[in-house]
Amino acid sequence: MRSLISILLAIIGLNTAYAEVAKSSAEGFIIEQSVDVTTEPAAVFAVMTGKVGEWWNPEHTYSGVGANLQIDKRCYCERWDGNLVHHLNTAIWVENSKVVFEGGLGPLKDFGLDGTMIWSLLPNDSDGTTISWKYYVNGFTDTDLTALAPVVDSVLAEQLRRLQEHLNNK
């Protein structure tokens, strides 16, 4: 039944999505993305931060297992078999509203890049939530970041779409 409701909501436009590389240069880029979900902000926050392993694609982890991911007031980390990947530091945590992370996700660390990722939740006109992600990435590296920006945008767009589907199918 919930799947049917999600399909109907998508048809009438309540599952809107927006993703783009907002700005890009050889030294950095800004990615902006947002989706609307039919879930209220507190429940979105709980799933987004407390159940990341249920919606984040395990192909975009070091361990290959989504259940190894965790987000808390210290970090977005991945732990398994004595290993640790400290993906991002948590800089700001406003319960049910906003999380700001610092650092470079995944292979961005290998390029010596840094970033600030902001996850914001706002109630929308459809009694749901607008989830917005903004990721500022910068650094001095031997890789032209204009070519890397669309790849990072695509990976993050996939994760946000998976979160949206996870929330709307609950």
C-alpha positions in Angstrom: 0.0 0.0 0.0 2.8 2.5 0.9 4.5 1.7 -2.4 1.2 2.7 -4.2 1.1 5.9 -2.2 4.7 6.7 -3.1 4.0 6.2 -6.8 0.9 8.4 -6.6 2.8 11.1 -4.8 5.6 11.0 -7.4 3.0 11.4 -10.1 1.5 14.5 -8.6 4.9 16.0 -7.8 5.3 15.6 -4.1 8.6 13.6 -4.5 10.5 16.3 -6.1 14.2 16.2 -6.4 16.9 18.8 -7.2 20.6 18.1 -7.7 23.4 20.1 -9.3 27.0 21.1 -9.2 26.3 24.7 -8.3 29.8 26.0 -8.8 33.0 24.4 -9.9 36.7 25.3 -10.5 40.0 23.5 -10.6 40.4 24.1 -6.8 36.9 23.2 -5.6 33.2 22.8 -6.1 29.8 23.2 -4.5 27.1 20.6 -4.8 23.5 21.4 -3.9 20.7 18.7 -3.6 17.3 18.5 -2.2 14.3 16.1 -2.1 10.9 16.2 -0.5 9.6 13.3 1.5 6.3 12.5 3.1 7.8 12.0 6.5 8.0 14.6 9.3 11.4 16.1 10.2 12.0 14.2 13.5 11.5 10.9 11.9 13.6 11.9 8.9 16.5 12.9 11.2 16.2 9.6 13.1 16.5 7.6 9.9 19.1 9.9 8.2 21.5 9.8 11.2 20.5 6.6 13.1 19.9 4.2 10.3 22.4 5.3 7.6 23.3 1.7 6.9 19.8 1.0 5.7 19.8 3.6 2.9 23.4 4.4 2.0 24.6 2.2 -0.9 27.1 -0.3 0.5 29.0 0.0 -2.8 30.1 3.4 -1.6 31.7 2.2 1.6 35.2 0.8 2.3 33.9 -2.4 3.9 31.2 -3.1 1.4 28.6 -3.4 4.2 26.2 -0.6 5.0 25.6 -1.8 8.5 29.2 -0.8 9.3 28.3 2.9 8.9 27.3 5.1 11.8 26.5 8.8 12.3 26.6 10.4 15.7 27.6 13.6 17.3 31.3 12.9 16.8 31.5 11.5 13.3 30.2 9.8 10.2 32.3 6.6 10.6 32.6 3.1 9.3 33.9 0.3 11.6 34.5 -3.3 10.9 36.9 -6.1 12.0 39.1 -3.6 13.9 39.2 -1.2 11.0 38.0 2.4 11.0 37.3 4.9 8.3 36.5 8.3 9.7 34.6 9.7 6.8 33.5 13.1 8.2 33.8 14.9 11.6 30.5 16.2 13.1 30.8 20.0 13.6 27.2 20.9 14.3 24.3 18.7 15.5 20.9 20.3 15.9 18.5 17.5 16.7 15.7 17.1 14.1 17.0 20.0 12.0 20.6 20.1 10.9 24.0 18.3 10.8 27.2 19.9 9.6 30.1 17.6 8.8 33.7 18.5 8.0 36.1 16.5 5.8 36.4 14.8 2.5 34.2 11.8 1.8 35.8 8.6 0.4 38.4 9.1 -2.2 38.4 12.8 -1.7 40.7 12.1 1.3 43.2 10.5 -1.1 43.3 13.7 -3.1 44.0 15.7 0.1 40.7 17.6 -0.2 38.6 19.0 2.5 35.0 19.9 2.7 31.9 21.0 4.6 28.7 19.1 4.1 25.5 20.5 5.5 22.3 18.4 5.9 19.2 20.5 6.6 15.6 19.5 7.3 12.6 21.8 6.9 8.9 21.1 7.1 7.3 21.5 3.7 3.8 22.5 2.5 2.8 18.8 2.0 3.1 17.9 5.7 6.5 16.3 5.0 10.1 17.4 5.0 12.4 19.0 2.5 15.9 17.4 2.9 18.7 19.6 1.6 22.4 18.7 1.2 25.1 21.1 0.4 28.7 20.0 0.0 31.6 22.5 -0.3 34.8 20.7 -1.4 38.2 22.5 -1.8 41.9 21.9 -1.7 45.1 22.1 -3.6 45.7 18.9 -5.6 47.1 17.7 -8.9 43.5 16.7 -10.0 41.3 19.2 -11.8 38.2 19.3 -9.6 35.9 20.4 -12.3 36.0 16.8 -13.7 35.5 15.3 -10.2 32.5 17.5 -9.2 29.9 15.7 -11.4 31.1 12.3 -10.1 30.7 13.4 -6.5 27.3 15.0 -7.4 26.1 11.7 -8.9 27.2 9.6 -5.9 25.5 12.0 -3.4 22.4 12.2 -5.5 22.1 8.4 -5.5 22.4 8.4 -1.7 19.8 11.1 -1.3 17.4 9.3 -3.7 17.9 6.1 -1.7 17.1 8.0 1.6 14.0 9.4 -0.1 12.8 6.0 -1.3 13.6 4.5 2.1 11.5 7.1 3.9 8.6 7.1 1.5 8.3 3.3 1.5 8.1 3.0 5.3 
